C-alpha cells in the first residue's frame, strides 16, 4: 500500500487531474505493475481499492497543483 500511495504522491497532479477515473486508475496500476509483479487478483483488488479512494486521489492531485 505504501508503494501505491508513493506513486500517487510522485505523479504530477496536473496529469492526474486531466485523466478520467478509468485512465487515472489504469495509469497508477501500470506504474505499480512496472515496479512489482502483480497477479490478476492483485490488479482487481487494487483497482477496486483505487475506485473507492478516487475522491481522495483527486484531492491530493488538486493540492499538488495548487502548491
N, CA, C and O atoms as a Maestro MAE file, in Angstrom:
{
 s_m_m2io_version
 :::
 2.0.0
}

f_m_ct {
 s_m_title
 :::
 protein
 m_atom[268] {
  # First column is atom index #
  i_m_mmod_type
  r_m_x_coord
  r_m_y_coord
  r_m_z_coord
  i_m_residue_number
  s_m_chain_name
  s_m_pdb_residue_name
  s_m_pdb_atom_name
  i_m_atomic_number
  :::
  1 25 0.815 -1.190 0.000 1 A "UNK " " N  " 7
  2 3 0.000 0.000 0.000 1 A "UNK " " CA " 6
  3 2 0.862 1.258 0.000 1 A "UNK " " C  " 6
  4 15 0.543 2.246 -0.661 1 A "UNK " " O  " 8
  5 25 1.942 1.204 0.741 2 A "UNK " " N  " 7
  6 3 2.819 2.378 0.804 2 A "UNK " " CA " 6
  7 2 3.354 2.733 -0.573 2 A "UNK " " C  " 6
  8 15 3.414 3.907 -0.939 2 A "UNK " " O  " 8
  9 25 3.740 1.723 -1.332 3 A "UNK " " N  " 7
  10 3 4.267 1.969 -2.676 3 A "UNK " " CA " 6
  11 2 3.186 2.566 -3.578 3 A "UNK " " C  " 6
  12 15 3.472 3.431 -4.406 3 A "UNK " " O  " 8
  13 25 1.967 2.108 -3.417 4 A "UNK " " N  " 7
  14 3 0.853 2.630 -4.202 4 A "UNK " " CA " 6
  15 2 0.657 4.120 -3.933 4 A "UNK " " C  " 6
  16 15 0.526 4.904 -4.873 4 A "UNK " " O  " 8
  17 25 0.637 4.515 -2.674 5 A "UNK " " N  " 7
  18 3 0.452 5.925 -2.344 5 A "UNK " " CA " 6
  19 2 1.676 6.757 -2.708 5 A "UNK " " C  " 6
  20 15 1.543 7.946 -2.996 5 A "UNK " " O  " 8
  21 25 2.850 6.162 -2.702 6 A "UNK " " N  " 7
  22 3 4.044 6.876 -3.157 6 A "UNK " " CA " 6
  23 2 3.930 7.210 -4.637 6 A "UNK " " C  " 6
  24 15 4.305 8.303 -5.062 6 A "UNK " " O  " 8
  25 25 3.417 6.279 -5.414 7 A "UNK " " N  " 7
  26 3 3.211 6.522 -6.846 7 A "UNK " " CA " 6
  27 2 2.249 7.685 -7.046 7 A "UNK " " C  " 6
  28 15 2.477 8.548 -7.894 7 A "UNK " " O  " 8
  29 25 1.178 7.707 -6.269 8 A "UNK " " N  " 7
  30 3 0.201 8.791 -6.383 8 A "UNK " " CA " 6
  31 2 0.848 10.120 -6.007 8 A "UNK " " C  " 6
  32 15 0.663 11.121 -6.698 8 A "UNK " " O  " 8
  33 25 1.608 10.128 -4.909 9 A "UNK " " N  " 7
  34 3 2.283 11.363 -4.472 9 A "UNK " " CA " 6
  35 2 3.302 11.855 -5.491 9 A "UNK " " C  " 6
  36 15 3.461 13.062 -5.672 9 A "UNK " " O  " 8
  37 25 3.995 10.931 -6.160 10 A "UNK " " N  " 7
  38 3 5.041 11.293 -7.110 10 A "UNK " " CA " 6
  39 2 4.501 11.693 -8.480 10 A "UNK " " C  " 6
  40 15 5.203 12.331 -9.265 10 A "UNK " " O  " 8
  41 25 3.269 11.325 -8.765 11 A "UNK " " N  " 7
  42 3 2.693 11.641 -10.074 11 A "UNK " " CA " 6
  43 2 2.329 13.113 -10.130 11 A "UNK " " C  " 6
  44 15 1.813 13.668 -9.160 11 A "UNK " " O  " 8
  45 25 2.601 13.756 -11.279 12 A "UNK " " N  " 7
  46 3 2.239 15.174 -11.408 12 A "UNK " " CA " 6
  47 2 0.729 15.364 -11.251 12 A "UNK " " C  " 6
  48 15 -0.064 14.724 -11.941 12 A "UNK " " O  " 8
  49 25 0.350 16.245 -10.341 13 A "UNK " " N  " 7
  50 3 -1.065 16.491 -10.082 13 A "UNK " " CA " 6
  51 2 -1.818 16.937 -11.313 13 A "UNK " " C  " 6
  52 15 -2.970 16.557 -11.521 13 A "UNK " " O  " 8
  53 25 -1.167 17.743 -12.125 14 A "UNK " " N  " 7
  54 3 -1.816 18.247 -13.339 14 A "UNK " " CA " 6
  55 2 -2.163 17.101 -14.283 14 A "UNK " " C  " 6
  56 15 -3.214 17.112 -14.924 14 A "UNK " " O  " 8
  57 25 -1.287 16.129 -14.365 15 A "UNK " " N  " 7
  58 3 -1.538 14.953 -15.200 15 A "UNK " " CA " 6
  59 2 -2.712 14.155 -14.658 15 A "UNK " " C  " 6
  60 15 -3.610 13.768 -15.407 15 A "UNK " " O  " 8
  61 25 -2.701 13.910 -13.353 16 A "UNK " " N  " 7
  62 3 -3.778 13.137 -12.741 16 A "UNK " " CA " 6
  63 2 -5.122 13.841 -12.895 16 A "UNK " " C  " 6
  64 15 -6.139 13.194 -13.145 16 A "UNK " " O  " 8
  65 25 -5.129 15.159 -12.747 17 A "UNK " " N  " 7
  66 3 -6.376 15.909 -12.848 17 A "UNK " " CA " 6
  67 2 -6.941 15.873 -14.264 17 A "UNK " " C  " 6
  68 15 -8.149 16.016 -14.455 17 A "UNK " " O  " 8
  69 25 -6.074 15.682 -15.255 18 A "UNK " " N  " 7
  70 3 -6.518 15.673 -16.643 18 A "UNK " " CA " 6
  71 2 -7.076 14.337 -17.116 18 A "UNK " " C  " 6
  72 15 -7.552 14.231 -18.246 18 A "UNK " " O  " 8
  73 25 -7.023 13.325 -16.269 19 A "UNK " " N  " 7
  74 3 -7.481 11.988 -16.655 19 A "UNK " " CA " 6
  75 2 -8.868 11.698 -16.095 19 A "UNK " " C  " 6
  76 15 -9.223 12.163 -15.012 19 A "UNK " " O  " 8
  77 25 -9.648 10.922 -16.849 20 A "UNK " " N  " 7
  78 3 -10.913 10.461 -16.283 20 A "UNK " " CA " 6
  79 2 -10.595 9.356 -15.274 20 A "UNK " " C  " 6
  80 15 -9.454 8.899 -15.196 20 A "UNK " " O  " 8
  81 25 -11.589 8.929 -14.508 21 A "UNK " " N  " 7
  82 3 -11.349 7.969 -13.429 21 A "UNK " " CA " 6
  83 2 -10.687 6.684 -13.915 21 A "UNK " " C  " 6
  84 15 -9.731 6.208 -13.304 21 A "UNK " " O  " 8
  85 25 -11.189 6.124 -15.006 22 A "UNK " " N  " 7
  86 3 -10.631 4.859 -15.509 22 A "UNK " " CA " 6
  87 2 -9.183 5.014 -15.940 22 A "UNK " " C  " 6
  88 15 -8.348 4.168 -15.620 22 A "UNK " " O  " 8
  89 25 -8.872 6.090 -16.668 23 A "UNK " " N  " 7
  90 3 -7.492 6.308 -17.124 23 A "UNK " " CA " 6
  91 2 -6.559 6.585 -15.955 23 A "UNK " " C  " 6
  92 15 -5.407 6.150 -15.955 23 A "UNK " " O  " 8
  93 25 -7.058 7.308 -14.959 24 A "UNK " " N  " 7
  94 3 -6.253 7.604 -13.780 24 A "UNK " " CA " 6
  95 2 -5.887 6.316 -13.049 24 A "UNK " " C  " 6
  96 15 -4.732 6.109 -12.678 24 A "UNK " " O  " 8
  97 25 -6.866 5.467 -12.849 25 A "UNK " " N  " 7
  98 3 -6.633 4.189 -12.173 25 A "UNK " " CA " 6
  99 2 -5.692 3.316 -12.992 25 A "UNK " " C  " 6
  100 15 -4.786 2.691 -12.439 25 A "UNK " " O  " 8
  101 25 -5.897 3.268 -14.305 26 A "UNK " " N  " 7
  102 3 -5.018 2.470 -15.165 26 A "UNK " " CA " 6
  103 2 -3.585 2.982 -15.133 26 A "UNK " " C  " 6
  104 15 -2.647 2.185 -15.125 26 A "UNK " " O  " 8
  105 25 -3.403 4.291 -15.115 27 A "UNK " " N  " 7
  106 3 -2.052 4.839 -15.070 27 A "UNK " " CA " 6
  107 2 -1.356 4.453 -13.765 27 A "UNK " " C  " 6
  108 15 -0.190 4.060 -13.775 27 A "UNK " " O  " 8
  109 25 -2.058 4.564 -12.661 28 A "UNK " " N  " 7
  110 3 -1.472 4.194 -11.370 28 A "UNK " " CA " 6
  111 2 -1.155 2.695 -11.338 28 A "UNK " " C  " 6
  112 15 -0.086 2.293 -10.878 28 A "UNK " " O  " 8
  113 25 -2.081 1.879 -11.827 29 A "UNK " " N  " 7
  114 3 -1.851 0.426 -11.875 29 A "UNK " " CA " 6
  115 2 -0.650 0.087 -12.758 29 A "UNK " " C  " 6
  116 15 0.160 -0.767 -12.397 29 A "UNK " " O  " 8
  117 25 -0.530 0.744 -13.903 30 A "UNK " " N  " 7
  118 3 0.597 0.490 -14.802 30 A "UNK " " CA " 6
  119 2 1.917 0.849 -14.144 30 A "UNK " " C  " 6
  120 15 2.896 0.113 -14.269 30 A "UNK " " O  " 8
  121 25 1.951 1.981 -13.440 31 A "UNK " " N  " 7
  122 3 3.180 2.375 -12.752 31 A "UNK " " CA " 6
  123 2 3.526 1.380 -11.643 31 A "UNK " " C  " 6
  124 15 4.692 1.035 -11.452 31 A "UNK " " O  " 8
  125 25 2.512 0.925 -10.919 32 A "UNK " " N  " 7
  126 3 2.760 -0.046 -9.858 32 A "UNK " " CA " 6
  127 2 3.233 -1.377 -10.423 32 A "UNK " " C  " 6
  128 15 4.161 -1.983 -9.888 32 A "UNK " " O  " 8
  129 25 2.607 -1.833 -11.496 33 A "UNK " " N  " 7
  130 3 2.997 -3.128 -12.069 33 A "UNK " " CA " 6
  131 2 4.382 -3.057 -12.726 33 A "UNK " " C  " 6
  132 15 5.032 -4.088 -12.902 33 A "UNK " " O  " 8
  133 25 4.834 -1.866 -13.086 34 A "UNK " " N  " 7
  134 3 6.199 -1.722 -13.595 34 A "UNK " " CA " 6
  135 2 7.215 -1.877 -12.468 34 A "UNK " " C  " 6
  136 15 8.363 -2.247 -12.713 34 A "UNK " " O  " 8
  137 25 6.801 -1.599 -11.244 35 A "UNK " " N  " 7
  138 3 7.698 -1.702 -10.096 35 A "UNK " " CA " 6
  139 2 7.669 -3.082 -9.443 35 A "UNK " " C  " 6
  140 15 8.662 -3.520 -8.863 35 A "UNK " " O  " 8
  141 25 6.533 -3.760 -9.540 36 A "UNK " " N  " 7
  142 3 6.433 -5.090 -8.934 36 A "UNK " " CA " 6
  143 2 5.430 -5.940 -9.705 36 A "UNK " " C  " 6
  144 15 4.472 -5.438 -10.292 36 A "UNK " " O  " 8
  145 25 5.687 -7.232 -9.680 37 A "UNK " " N  " 7
  146 3 4.819 -8.164 -10.396 37 A "UNK " " CA " 6
  147 2 3.477 -8.269 -9.675 37 A "UNK " " C  " 6
  148 15 3.421 -8.493 -8.466 37 A "UNK " " O  " 8
  149 25 2.395 -8.101 -10.444 38 A "UNK " " N  " 7
  150 3 1.052 -8.183 -9.880 38 A "UNK " " CA " 6
  151 2 0.277 -9.297 -10.565 38 A "UNK " " C  " 6
  152 15 0.311 -9.428 -11.789 38 A "UNK " " O  " 8
  153 25 -0.416 -10.091 -9.777 39 A "UNK " " N  " 7
  154 3 -1.290 -11.111 -10.342 39 A "UNK " " CA " 6
  155 2 -2.582 -10.429 -10.796 39 A "UNK " " C  " 6
  156 15 -2.823 -9.268 -10.463 39 A "UNK " " O  " 8
  157 25 -3.401 -11.139 -11.542 40 A "UNK " " N  " 7
  158 3 -4.678 -10.567 -11.958 40 A "UNK " " CA " 6
  159 2 -5.568 -10.316 -10.738 40 A "UNK " " C  " 6
  160 15 -6.357 -9.371 -10.729 40 A "UNK " " O  " 8
  161 25 -5.443 -11.161 -9.709 41 A "UNK " " N  " 7
  162 3 -6.173 -10.941 -8.454 41 A "UNK " " CA " 6
  163 2 -5.733 -9.650 -7.785 41 A "UNK " " C  " 6
  164 15 -6.556 -8.866 -7.313 41 A "UNK " " O  " 8
  165 25 -4.409 -9.438 -7.749 42 A "UNK " " N  " 7
  166 3 -3.872 -8.210 -7.172 42 A "UNK " " CA " 6
  167 2 -4.403 -6.996 -7.926 42 A "UNK " " C  " 6
  168 15 -4.845 -6.023 -7.315 42 A "UNK " " O  " 8
  169 25 -4.357 -7.056 -9.241 43 A "UNK " " N  " 7
  170 3 -4.824 -5.939 -10.073 43 A "UNK " " CA " 6
  171 2 -6.295 -5.633 -9.800 43 A "UNK " " C  " 6
  172 15 -6.680 -4.468 -9.693 43 A "UNK " " O  " 8
  173 25 -7.104 -6.664 -9.688 44 A "UNK " " N  " 7
  174 3 -8.522 -6.471 -9.412 44 A "UNK " " CA " 6
  175 2 -8.757 -5.837 -8.047 44 A "UNK " " C  " 6
  176 15 -9.584 -4.936 -7.908 44 A "UNK " " O  " 8
  177 25 -8.034 -6.305 -7.051 45 A "UNK " " N  " 7
  178 3 -8.181 -5.768 -5.691 45 A "UNK " " CA " 6
  179 2 -7.693 -4.320 -5.622 45 A "UNK " " C  " 6
  180 15 -8.326 -3.476 -4.987 45 A "UNK " " O  " 8
  181 25 -6.578 -4.043 -6.271 46 A "UNK " " N  " 7
  182 3 -6.044 -2.677 -6.267 46 A "UNK " " CA " 6
  183 2 -6.964 -1.748 -7.053 46 A "UNK " " C  " 6
  184 15 -7.182 -0.605 -6.653 46 A "UNK " " O  " 8
  185 25 -7.497 -2.230 -8.157 47 A "UNK " " N  " 7
  186 3 -8.439 -1.441 -8.944 47 A "UNK " " CA " 6
  187 2 -9.644 -1.058 -8.085 47 A "UNK " " C  " 6
  188 15 -10.057 0.102 -8.076 47 A "UNK " " O  " 8
  189 25 -10.202 -2.015 -7.374 48 A "UNK " " N  " 7
  190 3 -11.358 -1.743 -6.507 48 A "UNK " " CA " 6
  191 2 -10.978 -0.760 -5.392 48 A "UNK " " C  " 6
  192 15 -11.751 0.140 -5.062 48 A "UNK " " O  " 8
  193 25 -9.794 -0.938 -4.823 49 A "UNK " " N  " 7
  194 3 -9.328 -0.036 -3.773 49 A "UNK " " CA " 6
  195 2 -9.187 1.392 -4.298 49 A "UNK " " C  " 6
  196 15 -9.628 2.346 -3.657 49 A "UNK " " O  " 8
  197 25 -8.559 1.528 -5.487 50 A "UNK " " N  " 7
  198 3 -8.383 2.856 -6.061 50 A "UNK " " CA " 6
  199 2 -9.726 3.505 -6.384 50 A "UNK " " C  " 6
  200 15 -9.902 4.705 -6.174 50 A "UNK " " O  " 8
  201 25 -10.668 2.721 -6.891 51 A "UNK " " N  " 7
  202 3 -12.009 3.265 -7.183 51 A "UNK " " CA " 6
  203 2 -12.670 3.793 -5.909 51 A "UNK " " C  " 6
  204 15 -13.366 4.808 -5.941 51 A "UNK " " O  " 8
  205 25 -12.454 3.110 -4.806 52 A "UNK " " N  " 7
  206 3 -13.052 3.550 -3.545 52 A "UNK " " CA " 6
  207 2 -12.351 4.782 -2.978 52 A "UNK " " C  " 6
  208 15 -12.898 5.457 -2.106 52 A "UNK " " O  " 8
  209 25 -11.159 5.075 -3.460 53 A "UNK " " N  " 7
  210 3 -10.375 6.211 -2.958 53 A "UNK " " CA " 6
  211 2 -10.202 7.309 -4.017 53 A "UNK " " C  " 6
  212 15 -9.356 8.189 -3.855 53 A "UNK " " O  " 8
  213 25 -10.986 7.268 -5.089 54 A "UNK " " N  " 7
  214 3 -10.768 8.183 -6.215 54 A "UNK " " CA " 6
  215 2 -10.906 9.651 -5.797 54 A "UNK " " C  " 6
  216 15 -10.148 10.495 -6.274 54 A "UNK " " O  " 8
  217 25 -11.855 9.966 -4.921 55 A "UNK " " N  " 7
  218 3 -12.002 11.360 -4.488 55 A "UNK " " CA " 6
  219 2 -10.780 11.835 -3.707 55 A "UNK " " C  " 6
  220 15 -10.335 12.970 -3.878 55 A "UNK " " O  " 8
  221 25 -10.244 10.979 -2.860 56 A "UNK " " N  " 7
  222 3 -9.035 11.324 -2.119 56 A "UNK " " CA " 6
  223 2 -7.859 11.520 -3.066 56 A "UNK " " C  " 6
  224 15 -7.085 12.463 -2.903 56 A "UNK " " O  " 8
  225 25 -7.718 10.646 -4.045 57 A "UNK " " N  " 7
  226 3 -6.628 10.769 -5.026 57 A "UNK " " CA " 6
  227 2 -6.749 12.093 -5.760 57 A "UNK " " C  " 6
  228 15 -5.747 12.777 -5.971 57 A "UNK " " O  " 8
  229 25 -7.957 12.461 -6.149 58 A "UNK " " N  " 7
  230 3 -8.170 13.734 -6.855 58 A "UNK " " CA " 6
  231 2 -7.883 14.932 -5.950 58 A "UNK " " C  " 6
  232 15 -7.355 15.943 -6.414 58 A "UNK " " O  " 8
  233 25 -8.222 14.831 -4.676 59 A "UNK " " N  " 7
  234 3 -7.907 15.919 -3.742 59 A "UNK " " CA " 6
  235 2 -6.394 16.084 -3.600 59 A "UNK " " C  " 6
  236 15 -5.888 17.206 -3.582 59 A "UNK " " O  " 8
  237 25 -5.685 14.983 -3.500 60 A "UNK " " N  " 7
  238 3 -4.216 15.032 -3.403 60 A "UNK " " CA " 6
  239 2 -3.633 15.677 -4.657 60 A "UNK " " C  " 6
  240 15 -2.742 16.522 -4.573 60 A "UNK " " O  " 8
  241 25 -4.142 15.272 -5.819 61 A "UNK " " N  " 7
  242 3 -3.661 15.825 -7.081 61 A "UNK " " CA " 6
  243 2 -3.952 17.327 -7.148 61 A "UNK " " C  " 6
  244 15 -3.104 18.108 -7.578 61 A "UNK " " O  " 8
  245 25 -5.135 17.720 -6.727 62 A "UNK " " N  " 7
  246 3 -5.520 19.129 -6.758 62 A "UNK " " CA " 6
  247 2 -4.634 19.956 -5.833 62 A "UNK " " C  " 6
  248 15 -4.233 21.067 -6.181 62 A "UNK " " O  " 8
  249 25 -4.333 19.422 -4.669 63 A "UNK " " N  " 7
  250 3 -3.458 20.128 -3.727 63 A "UNK " " CA " 6
  251 2 -2.057 20.286 -4.295 63 A "UNK " " C  " 6
  252 15 -1.426 21.325 -4.107 63 A "UNK " " O  " 8
  253 25 -1.572 19.277 -4.981 64 A "UNK " " N  " 7
  254 3 -0.216 19.369 -5.531 64 A "UNK " " CA " 6
  255 2 -0.147 20.364 -6.682 64 A "UNK " " C  " 6
  256 15 0.904 20.959 -6.919 64 A "UNK " " O  " 8
  257 25 -1.248 20.553 -7.399 65 A "UNK " " N  " 7
  258 3 -1.296 21.545 -8.472 65 A "UNK " " CA " 6
  259 2 -1.313 22.947 -7.868 65 A "UNK " " C  " 6
  260 15 -0.709 23.874 -8.407 65 A "UNK " " O  " 8
  261 25 -2.008 23.088 -6.751 66 A "UNK " " N  " 7
  262 3 -2.144 24.394 -6.109 66 A "UNK " " CA " 6
  263 2 -0.891 24.888 -5.414 66 A "UNK " " C  " 6
  264 15 -0.788 26.074 -5.099 66 A "UNK " " O  " 8
  265 25 0.067 24.002 -5.167 67 A "UNK " " N  " 7
  266 3 1.287 24.396 -4.446 67 A "UNK " " CA " 6
  267 2 2.452 24.515 -5.341 67 A "UNK " " C  " 6
  268 15 3.550 24.838 -4.887 67 A "UNK " " O  " 8
  :::
 }
 m_bond[267] {
  # First column is bond index #
  i_m_from
  i_m_to
  i_m_order
  :::
  1 1 2 1
  2 2 3 1
  3 3 4 2
  4 3 5 1
  5 5 6 1
  6 6 7 1
  7 7 8 2
  8 7 9 1
  9 9 10 1
  10 10 11 1
  11 11 12 2
  12 11 13 1
  13 13 14 1
  14 14 15 1
  15 15 16 2
  16 15 17 1
  17 17 18 1
  18 18 19 1
  19 19 20 2
  20 19 21 1
  21 21 22 1
  22 22 23 1
  23 23 24 2
  24 23 25 1
  25 25 26 1
  26 26 27 1
  27 27 28 2
  28 27 29 1
  29 29 30 1
  30 30 31 1
  31 31 32 2
  32 31 33 1
  33 33 34 1
  34 34 35 1
  35 35 36 2
  36 35 37 1
  37 37 38 1
  38 38 39 1
  39 39 40 2
  40 39 41 1
  41 41 42 1
  42 42 43 1
  43 43 44 2
  44 43 45 1
  45 45 46 1
  46 46 47 1
  47 47 48 2
  48 47 49 1
  49 49 50 1
  50 50 51 1
  51 51 52 2
  52 51 53 1
  53 53 54 1
  54 54 55 1
  55 55 56 2
  56 55 57 1
  57 57 58 1
  58 58 59 1
  59 59 60 2
  60 59 61 1
  61 61 62 1
  62 62 63 1
  63 63 64 2
  64 63 65 1
  65 65 66 1
  66 66 67 1
  67 67 68 2
  68 67 69 1
  69 69 70 1
  70 70 71 1
  71 71 72 2
  72 71 73 1
  73 73 74 1
  74 74 75 1
  75 75 76 2
  76 75 77 1
  77 77 78 1
  78 78 79 1
  79 79 80 2
  80 79 81 1
  81 81 82 1
  82 82 83 1
  83 83 84 2
  84 83 85 1
  85 85 86 1
  86 86 87 1
  87 87 88 2
  88 87 89 1
  89 89 90 1
  90 90 91 1
  91 91 92 2
  92 91 93 1
  93 93 94 1
  94 94 95 1
  95 95 96 2
  96 95 97 1
  97 97 98 1
  98 98 99 1
  99 99 100 2
  100 99 101 1
  101 101 102 1
  102 102 103 1
  103 103 104 2
  104 103 105 1
  105 105 106 1
  106 106 107 1
  107 107 108 2
  108 107 109 1
  109 109 110 1
  110 110 111 1
  111 111 112 2
  112 111 113 1
  113 113 114 1
  114 114 115 1
  115 115 116 2
  116 115 117 1
  117 117 118 1
  118 118 119 1
  119 119 120 2
  120 119 121 1
  121 121 122 1
  122 122 123 1
  123 123 124 2
  124 123 125 1
  125 125 126 1
  126 126 127 1
  127 127 128 2
  128 127 129 1
  129 129 130 1
  130 130 131 1
  131 131 132 2
  132 131 133 1
  133 133 134 1
  134 134 135 1
  135 135 136 2
  136 135 137 1
  137 137 138 1
  138 138 139 1
  139 139 140 2
  140 139 141 1
  141 141 142 1
  142 142 143 1
  143 143 144 2
  144 143 145 1
  145 145 146 1
  146 146 147 1
  147 147 148 2
  148 147 149 1
  149 149 150 1
  150 150 151 1
  151 151 152 2
  152 151 153 1
  153 153 154 1
  154 154 155 1
  155 155 156 2
  156 155 157 1
  157 157 158 1
  158 158 159 1
  159 159 160 2
  160 159 161 1
  161 161 162 1
  162 162 163 1
  163 163 164 2
  164 163 165 1
  165 165 166 1
  166 166 167 1
  167 167 168 2
  168 167 169 1
  169 169 170 1
  170 170 171 1
  171 171 172 2
  172 171 173 1
  173 173 174 1
  174 174 175 1
  175 175 176 2
  176 175 177 1
  177 177 178 1
  178 178 179 1
  179 179 180 2
  180 179 181 1
  181 181 182 1
  182 182 183 1
  183 183 184 2
  184 183 185 1
  185 185 186 1
  186 186 187 1
  187 187 188 2
  188 187 189 1
  189 189 190 1
  190 190 191 1
  191 191 192 2
  192 191 193 1
  193 193 194 1
  194 194 195 1
  195 195 196 2
  196 195 197 1
  197 197 198 1
  198 198 199 1
  199 199 200 2
  200 199 201 1
  201 201 202 1
  202 202 203 1
  203 203 204 2
  204 203 205 1
  205 205 206 1
  206 206 207 1
  207 207 208 2
  208 207 209 1
  209 209 210 1
  210 210 211 1
  211 211 212 2
  212 211 213 1
  213 213 214 1
  214 214 215 1
  215 215 216 2
  216 215 217 1
  217 217 218 1
  218 218 219 1
  219 219 220 2
  220 219 221 1
  221 221 222 1
  222 222 223 1
  223 223 224 2
  224 223 225 1
  225 225 226 1
  226 226 227 1
  227 227 228 2
  228 227 229 1
  229 229 230 1
  230 230 231 1
  231 231 232 2
  232 231 233 1
  233 233 234 1
  234 234 235 1
  235 235 236 2
  236 235 237 1
  237 237 238 1
  238 238 239 1
  239 239 240 2
  240 239 241 1
  241 241 242 1
  242 242 243 1
  243 243 244 2
  244 243 245 1
  245 245 246 1
  246 246 247 1
  247 247 248 2
  248 247 249 1
  249 249 250 1
  250 250 251 1
  251 251 252 2
  252 251 253 1
  253 253 254 1
  254 254 255 1
  255 255 256 2
  256 255 257 1
  257 257 258 1
  258 258 259 1
  259 259 260 2
  260 259 261 1
  261 261 262 1
  262 262 263 1
  263 263 264 2
  264 263 265 1
  265 265 266 1
  266 266 267 1
  267 267 268 2
  :::
 }
}
